[in-house]
Amino acid sequence: MFTQILFTTLATLGFGIIFNIRGKNLFFAAIVGGISWATYLFSLELNPSLVLANFIASVVLTICSELFARVLKTPVTSILISGLIPLVPGSGIYHTMYFILERDMEQAIFKGAETLFIAGALSFGIVVVSSLVRIIKNGHTSRHARNIT
């Protein structure tokens, strides 16, 4: 498991270089990728649902991205997108196409639906956390504005 997390962190570092992330932001983007994969693996140990494990990992990924972005004073998306790379269901897309080419439509539909649910869980986790952060941030700003006037 440690080896997977290490190589995922290094792979995220590589994608960060491709995405032109520089300096310490690159280091933190790679760390977030490793954290998201570690969360995914630990979630799979607790519950064998791929969709739930991806949702939990995307929630942790987004929380870490939001925190690091505030500390580094950088856009959240630069860290979030790099950290999301390990969770993208590329093998599900590949296997769906493979089953289609093999004319095994039952397996293709199953794998395609599973892949769509995983992608939906990833996006839903990001939207939930980002929305909560925005609500908290706007609530804090409006309370602060009321105290000034």
N, C-alpha and C positions, 0 to 999 in steps of 0.2 A: 504494500500500500504506500509506503514511504517513497518508493521508487516512482510510482505513478504520479504522486504529488510533485516530486522533484522535476520529472520530465514535463509535466504539465506547466509548471512554473517557467521552465526554460522555453517551452513552445510559446507560451504567452509573451515571454520576453521577445522572441523572434517576431511574433505578430506586431508587437509594439514598435519594433524597429521598422517594419513594413509600413505601419500607420504613421510613421514619422514622429513618434513620441520621444522627447528628449530628456536627458538628465535624470533627476531623481523621480520624475513622473513615470519614466520607463520602469524603474525599479519597483515602484508601488503598483503599477499596472500589472507587472508580473506576479507580485505577491498576491494581489486580488485574484488573479487567475488560479493560483495555487490554492488559495482559501476556498474559492468556489468549487474546485474539483474535490478538495478534501471534504467539504460539506456534502457534496453529492455522494461520495463514497460512504461517509458515515450515515447519511440518510438511507442509503440502500441497505446498510447493515441492519438498521432498525425496522425498516418497512420495505418490502420488495417492490413497491410500486415505483416504476420509472417516472411517471408523471409527477407524483408527490415529491420524489427525491429531487427532480429538476426544479419544481416550484420552490422548495425550501432552499436549494442552492442559489436560485435567482434572487430570493429575498435577501439572503446573506450577502451575495454579490453586490446588490444594489445598496444595502446599508453600508458596506465597506467602501464602495465607490463614492457615496455621498460624503462619508466622513473624511476620506483621504482627499477628495476634491476641495473640501472646506479648508483642511489643513494646508494643502499645497497651493490653494488659490488658483485652481485650474478648472476647466469645464468638466463636469461629471462624465460626459460622454466619452472623453478620451480614455478614462480609466475603465468605465463600464463596458465599452465595446471590446476592449482587449481582454477583460476578464470574462466576458461572455463566450469567447471563442472556444474554450474547452467544452462548454455545455451544448453547443450547437449540434443538433442531431444529424450530422452528416452521414453516419453509417446507416441510419434509418432511411434516409433518402436513397442512398446507394442500394440497399437491399430491396426497397420498393421497386426501383427501376429494374433490378436484377430479376425479381419475381415476375414483373410484367414481361420482360424479354423471354423468360422461360415459360410464359403463358400459364403461370400458376396464379390465377386471379384471386383466389381465396387468400393466399399468403400475401399477395400484393396489397389487397384491401386492408387486411389486418395490420401489416407493417406501415402502410401509408396513414391509416387512422392513428396508430400509435405515435408516429412521427408528428402528425399535426397536433395531437394532444400535448406532446412534449413541447413543441414550439409555442403552443398557446399557454402552457404553464409557465414557460420562461418569460414570455411577454407579460402575462398577468402578474407575476411576481414583481417585475420591474415597475409596472404601472401602479401597483398597490403601494409599494414603498415610496416611489417618486411622488405620488399624490399625497401621501401622508406627510412627507417632508415639506412639500409645498404648502399644505394646510397649516402645519405647525409654524413654518416660517412666516406665512402671511398673518397668522393669528398673533404671533409675537410682534410683528411690525405694526399691526393696527392697534394693539394694546399700547405699544410704545408711543405711537402717534397721539393716542387719546390722552396719555399722561403729560405730554408736552403742552398741549393746548389748554 
